[in-house]
Amino acid sequence: MATTLPAGLDFACLLHALPRLGAVLVPLNTRLTAGELRGQIDVAGARLVVEAPLDGEEADVEPRAAVDPSEPQTLLFTSGTTGSPKPVVLSYANHRASALASAWNLGVAPGDRWLCVLPLFHVGGLSILLRSAIYGTTAIVHERFDEHAVAATLTAGQATLVSLVATMLARVLDAGLAAAPPLRAALIGGGPVPGSLLARARDAGVPVVPTYGMTETASQIATAGMQAGGDVATAAQPLSGVCVQIAAGGEILVRGAMVSEGALAPDGWLHTGDRGRLDGDGGLHVAGRIADVIVTGGENVTSSEVEDVLRDHPAVLDVAVVGEDDPEWGEAVTAYVVPDGADVDEDELLDHVRARLAGFKVPKSLRIIPELPRGPAGKVARAELARRWRDRDRRDEQSR
């Protein structure tokens, strides 16, 4: 059963009712076009789309007395940042294992109130409703993200936990968040968090907890732990029940009770498509997507390495580095930069990279844009970058 219900009580009721009816919930991204929605409905095989709360005869059904935890509970679509979104089927057992692993790491207090501002068609938002029900704690659900509303909620001390992506955190701080008294953890996922943003959050009293997860794992894989005194561990540790292995090529492999059965390869592992390493203490360090390795002139360049260097420059607010087809180099290292202010010296940025990295890693092109396209999970939609740039060039030519 697919739904376009907005985030709120009616959505939560449907989420918890459907397993008792033997139906699978397919939350749809309401930002999609009608054609895109129809495509996802067809892929999911949904026979009914709930657009408004059911009542009357529609809601007059007999629930099952028991539910098999191994049965599918939800079908979610991945972010699709590097291609078309993929359907992922998760069982109640998957969601429960994820919730228990998170509880083991962050702890659960009877008065916990988890603020949910991530979209419920994304696993990061949906998992808040599920784990709060499993814990018997409260979820505070905003229908949509509004930085001023989030800042007000946190400042008023209404939430003890919150999940955000880096861009959301930046906007909440820009909205004036200066204190969040009972907040004990702000999980930040969806990609790397700039060091300057972490520092701003600490100054505002926001206990940022970086986390790494996927739709296929019902949310978190590895999350920084809370230490004595409220400090946060420096590296994300695989959660309880999660087994992480680094393959020969550097790919992160995962297995555990929270992993969707349909996402497992024949070798029994989820091949994440992400590169990473485990340190001596077992901490997981994620280095970006394997697909984000650019082969230029026979040399391999890792997008995240160039991004980290550019992000360290004070004139850079945000950046994405991609490989674009080039007749000479095969792929040309191309940087899309969101400036932190009006004046940007492109030569200075390139010199900044050149002083820190080998010449073949220096971007062949540096493009200044107002913002990076991102999916609902906050991840950069890399496939959109070149298309948007071409569209901008086309508009400029037409206006001449």
C-alpha positions in Angstrom: 0.0 0.0 0.0 1.6 3.3 -1.1 0.9 6.6 0.5 1.5 10.3 0.0 0.2 11.2 3.5 2.2 14.1 5.0 4.3 13.5 8.1 2.0 13.4 11.1 -0.3 11.3 13.2 -2.3 9.8 10.3 0.9 8.6 8.7 2.0 7.0 12.0 -1.3 5.2 12.4 -1.1 3.8 8.9 2.5 2.7 9.5 1.6 0.7 12.6 -1.7 -0.6 11.3 -0.6 -2.1 8.0 1.4 -5.1 9.4 -1.8 -6.1 11.2 -3.5 -6.1 7.8 -0.9 -8.0 6.1 0.1 -5.1 3.9 3.4 -3.4 3.2 3.8 0.4 3.5 5.4 2.2 0.5 6.0 5.9 1.5 6.2 8.0 -1.7 8.3 11.0 -2.2 5.7 13.8 -2.7 8.3 16.0 -4.3 8.3 13.8 -7.4 6.3 14.5 -10.6 3.2 12.5 -11.3 5.1 10.4 -13.8 7.9 9.6 -11.4 5.3 8.7 -8.7 3.6 6.4 -11.1 6.9 4.7 -11.9 7.6 4.0 -8.2 4.1 2.7 -7.6 4.5 0.3 -10.6 7.9 -0.8 -9.3 6.5 -1.4 -5.8 3.5 -3.2 -7.2 1.2 -1.1 -4.9 -2.5 -1.7 -5.6 -3.7 1.2 -3.5 -2.4 4.7 -2.9 -3.6 6.4 0.3 -3.7 10.1 -0.2 -6.0 11.0 2.8 -6.8 9.3 6.1 -9.1 6.2 5.6 -12.4 6.2 7.4 -15.9 4.7 7.1 -16.1 1.5 5.1 -12.5 2.0 3.8 -11.2 1.6 7.4 -13.6 -1.2 8.4 -11.2 -4.2 8.2 -10.4 -7.1 10.5 -6.8 -7.0 11.7 -4.7 -10.2 12.1 -4.1 -11.5 15.6 -0.4 -11.9 15.1 2.3 -10.7 12.8 5.4 -12.6 11.6 8.4 -10.4 12.3 10.1 -11.7 9.2 7.4 -10.5 6.8 8.0 -7.4 4.8 6.8 -4.2 6.7 8.1 -1.4 4.5 9.3 -0.8 0.9 11.5 2.2 0.7 13.3 3.7 -2.2 17.0 4.6 -1.9 18.2 8.2 -2.4 19.2 7.6 -6.0 22.1 10.1 -5.8 24.2 8.2 -8.4 21.3 6.7 -10.4 17.7 5.7 -10.3 16.3 5.0 -6.8 16.2 1.3 -5.9 13.4 -0.4 -4.0 14.4 -1.9 -0.7 12.1 -4.2 1.3 12.6 -4.2 5.1 10.9 -6.5 7.6 9.8 -5.6 11.1 12.7 -7.7 12.3 15.1 -5.5 10.3 13.6 -2.3 11.9 13.6 -3.8 15.4 17.2 -4.9 15.1 18.2 -1.4 14.0 16.2 0.2 16.9 17.8 -2.1 19.5 21.3 -1.5 18.1 20.7 2.3 18.3 19.4 2.0 21.9 22.5 0.0 22.9 24.7 2.9 21.6 22.8 6.0 22.6 20.7 4.6 25.5 17.0 5.1 26.1 15.5 7.3 28.8 11.7 7.1 29.6 11.4 10.8 28.9 13.1 10.8 25.5 11.5 12.9 22.8 13.0 12.4 19.3 12.5 15.3 17.0 11.8 14.1 13.5 12.2 16.6 10.6 13.6 14.2 8.0 11.1 13.1 5.4 9.2 9.9 6.3 9.7 8.5 2.8 13.4 8.3 3.8 14.7 5.7 6.2 16.3 8.3 8.4 12.8 9.8 9.2 10.8 6.6 9.2 13.1 4.9 11.6 12.4 7.5 14.2 8.7 6.6 14.3 9.5 2.9 14.4 12.2 3.0 17.1 10.2 5.4 19.3 7.3 3.0 19.2 9.6 0.1 20.0 11.1 2.0 22.9 7.8 3.3 24.1 9.1 6.9 23.9 7.9 10.1 22.2 8.5 11.2 18.6 7.9 14.9 17.8 7.1 15.0 14.1 7.3 18.2 12.0 5.4 18.0 8.7 8.4 19.6 6.9 11.8 21.0 7.8 11.7 24.6 8.9 15.0 25.8 10.5 13.2 28.4 12.6 10.7 25.8 13.9 13.5 23.4 14.7 15.6 26.1 16.4 12.6 27.1 18.5 11.8 23.5 19.5 15.4 22.8 20.5 15.8 26.1 22.4 12.6 25.5 24.3 14.0 22.2 25.5 11.3 20.1 23.9 13.6 17.4 22.4 16.3 15.1 23.8 17.3 13.7 20.5 17.2 14.9 16.9 18.2 13.6 13.5 19.5 16.0 10.8 21.8 16.2 7.8 24.7 18.7 7.7 22.8 21.3 5.6 19.9 21.2 8.0 22.2 21.7 11.0 23.9 24.7 9.3 20.5 26.3 8.7 19.3 25.7 12.2 22.4 27.4 13.6 21.9 30.2 11.1 18.4 30.6 12.4 19.8 31.5 15.8 20.1 28.2 17.8 22.3 29.1 20.7 21.4 26.5 23.3 19.5 23.2 23.5 19.5 22.3 27.2 18.2 18.7 27.4 19.4 17.6 24.0 21.8 14.7 24.5 22.5 13.7 20.9 22.0 15.2 17.4 22.6 12.5 14.9 24.1 13.9 11.7 24.1 11.7 8.6 23.8 12.0 4.8 27.5 12.6 4.2 30.6 14.3 5.6 30.2 17.1 8.2 32.7 20.0 7.7 34.9 20.6 10.7 33.8 24.3 10.8 30.2 23.2 11.2 31.1 20.8 14.0 32.9 23.6 15.8 29.8 25.9 15.4 27.6 23.2 16.8 29.8 22.6 19.8 29.8 26.4 20.5 26.0 26.3 20.4 25.9 23.4 22.9 24.7 20.9 20.2 26.1 17.4 20.9 26.7 16.3 17.3 26.9 12.6 16.8 28.1 11.6 13.2 26.4 8.5 11.9 26.6 6.4 8.7 23.8 4.3 7.5 21.8 3.1 4.5 18.3 2.3 3.4 19.3 -1.3 3.1 20.3 -1.5 6.8 17.1 0.1 8.1 19.2 3.2 9.2 22.4 3.3 11.1 25.5 1.1 10.5 28.1 2.9 12.5 27.6 5.8 14.9 29.9 7.7 17.2 29.3 6.7 20.8 28.5 8.8 23.8 31.2 8.8 26.4 31.3 9.7 30.1 30.7 13.4 30.6 28.6 13.7 27.4 31.7 13.7 25.1 31.3 12.1 21.7 33.8 9.5 20.4 36.0 10.6 17.6 35.2 7.7 15.3 31.9 6.0 14.4 31.8 2.4 15.8 29.7 -0.3 14.1 26.6 -0.8 16.2 25.9 -3.8 18.2 25.0 -6.7 16.0 26.5 -5.1 12.9 29.5 -6.9 11.3 31.7 -4.7 9.1 34.4 -5.9 6.8 36.6 -4.1 4.4 37.0 -5.9 1.1 40.3 -6.1 -0.8 39.3 -3.1 -3.0 38.4 -1.0 0.1 34.7 -1.5 -0.2 32.7 -1.5 3.0 30.8 -4.8 3.5 28.0 -5.2 6.1 25.9 -7.9 7.5 23.6 -8.2 10.5 19.9 -8.7 11.5 19.1 -5.1 10.3 20.2 -5.7 6.7 17.5 -6.3 4.1 17.6 -9.9 3.0 17.1 -8.9 -0.6 20.1 -6.6 -0.5 22.6 -9.4 0.4 25.0 -10.6 -2.3 25.5 -14.4 -2.8 28.5 -14.2 -0.4 26.1 -13.2 2.4 27.3 -9.6 2.7 25.7 -6.2 1.8 28.1 -4.6 -0.7 27.6 -0.9 0.2 29.4 0.6 -2.8 31.2 2.9 -0.2 35.0 2.9 0.4 36.3 3.0 3.9 38.7 1.6 6.5 38.7 0.3 10.1 41.2 1.8 12.5 43.0 0.0 15.3 40.0 0.6 17.7 37.5 -0.8 15.2 36.2 2.7 14.2 34.8 3.0 10.7 36.1 5.8 8.5 34.0 6.3 5.3 35.9 7.7 2.4 33.1 8.1 -0.1 31.5 6.1 -2.9 33.6 3.7 -5.0 31.8 5.2 -8.0 33.3 8.5 -7.1 36.8 7.5 -8.1 37.7 9.5 -11.2 40.1 8.0 -13.7 41.9 10.9 -15.4 44.8 10.3 -17.7 45.3 6.8 -16.3 45.4 8.1 -12.7 42.8 7.5 -10.0 41.5 10.5 -8.1 39.2 10.2 -5.1 36.5 12.8 -5.2 36.3 13.1 -1.4 40.1 13.8 -1.1 39.8 16.8 -3.4 36.6 17.9 -1.7 38.2 17.8 1.8 41.1 20.0 0.6 38.7 22.6 -1.0 36.4 22.5 2.0 39.3 23.6 4.1 39.6 26.9 2.3 37.7 29.7 4.1 36.0 30.9 0.9 34.4 27.5 0.3 31.0 26.7 2.0 30.3 23.5 0.2 31.8 21.5 -2.7 31.3 18.4 -4.9 34.0 17.0 -7.1 33.0 14.7 -10.1 34.6 13.3 -13.2 33.2 14.6 -16.5 33.8 13.0 -19.9 36.8 14.6 -21.6 38.3 13.6 -25.0 41.9 14.2 -23.7 41.8 12.9 -20.1 39.0 10.3 -20.3 37.5 12.0 -17.2 38.3 15.6 -16.2 38.3 16.4 -12.4 35.6 19.0 -12.1 34.8 20.9 -8.9 31.4 22.5 -8.2 32.0 25.1 -5.4 29.4 26.9 -3.3 31.2 30.0 -2.0 31.1 31.3 1.5 30.5 34.9 0.4 30.4 36.9 -2.8 34.1 37.1 -3.8 35.8 33.9 -4.9 39.3 33.9 -6.5 39.2 30.7 -8.6 43.0 30.8 -9.2 43.5 31.0 -5.4 41.4 28.0 -4.9 43.3 26.0 -7.5 46.6 27.0 -6.0 45.2 25.9 -2.6 44.6 22.4 -4.0 47.9 22.4 -6.0 49.9 23.0 -2.8 48.4 20.0 -1.1 47.7 17.4 -3.8 49.5 16.0 -6.8 49.0 17.9 -10.1 46.7 15.3 -11.6 44.3 15.7 -8.7 43.9 19.5 -9.3 40.5 20.2 -10.9 40.6 21.0 -14.6 37.4 23.0 -14.2 36.1 24.9 -11.2 32.5 26.0 -11.4 30.8 28.4 -8.9 27.2 27.6 -8.1 24.7 28.9 -5.5 24.0 25.5 -4.0 24.5 21.8 -4.5 21.5 19.7 -5.6 20.7 17.3 -2.8 18.3 14.5 -2.2 16.0 14.2 0.8 18.7 12.4 2.8 21.0 15.4 2.3 23.3 13.6 -0.1 24.7 15.4 -3.1 22.8 14.4 -6.3 26.0 14.2 -8.3 24.2 13.1 -11.5 22.3 16.4 -11.4 25.4 18.7 -11.4 26.4 18.5 -15.0 22.8 18.6 -16.2 22.1 21.8 -14.2 25.3 23.4 -15.4 24.3 22.6 -19.0 20.8 24.0 -18.5 22.4 27.2 -17.0 24.7 27.6 -20.0 21.7 27.1 -22.3 19.7 29.8 -20.6 22.7 32.2 -20.7 23.0 31.6 -24.5 19.3 32.2 -25.0 19.4 35.5 -23.1 22.3 36.9 -25.2 
